[in-house]
């Protein structure tokens, strides 16, 4: 099960995220997402663990205070396909409407 962990303190890194979830079972992976340009935390991450352990962790940690912030822990949604390519948009929005 892949869990989304939101509202993390910006001081949390992969190791501290892993330590937060270890009491609930074996962690397959724990990753804090960081800004590509600055390298600083974006305030959320993902933890992968077994379904049973993930359910336990979700129940125990969702809404729990961590570093003065209430954690948001829920099952991660599948990543949307962003399509890639170009990134220049479209629509030719030069004129006024």
N, C-alpha and C positions, 0 to 999 in steps of 0.2 A: 504494500500500500504506500502510495506517495502522499505525503502530507504537506500542505501549504502552511507556513508559519509566518504570520504577519505581525506588524507593529513591534518589531524587534528594536532594541536599543542599537544605536549605530556602533557601539563598542563590541557587539557580538560578532564573533568570527566562527569559522567552521568547527573549531574545537569546542568552543563554549556552547554552540548549538547542539553538538553531539552529546556533550555532558548533560545538558538539560533533559534530553530524551532517554539517556541510557538507563535510568531507573525503571523504565517501562519495557525494556526488552533489547534484543540485538538490533543494532543500527546497521543497515546496509550502506547508507550514505547520508551525509548531512552537509548541506552547502548553503552558505549565505550568498545572495546575489549582490554583486558589486557593480558600480558604474564603470562602463568600459573605458571612459576617458580619465576619470579621477581615481579609480580604484577604491573609492569609499563605498561603504555599505548602502544599499538601497532600502534597508529596513525590513527586508523579508527574505525568506529562504525556503528550502525544501528538505524534508527528511524522508528517507525510505526505510520501512521496516515491515515485518509481517502484518497481515490484516488484524490479527487478534491484539498484537502489541500496539499497533497503530490506533485501534479503537480505545485501548486503555489510556494511551498518551493523550489522545484527543479529549477524552472525558476529563482527564486530570488537569490538563494544561490550558485548555481554551478558557480565556477570561482571567487566567492567573496572572498576578502581578510579577513582572520581571524587570528589574531596574527602573521601577516607577511607571512601567507601561503594561497595559493589559494585553496579553498575547491573544492573537487570533489563530486558532489551529483548526483546520478542517481538511477534508480530503481534497487533494489537488485536482483541478479540472484538466483534461487533456489539453496540451498546447495547441492553439489554433495555428493553422497553416497561414502564414502571413504573405505567402505568394512570392516573396523575393523579387528580384529584378528591378532595376532602375530606381524606384523610389521617388520619382519626380511627379507623381500624381498625374492628374489629367484634368480634363474639364475646361482647359483654356480660359480660365477666369480673368481675362484682361479687362473686360468692359464692366460697366455698372449694370445692375439689374433693374 
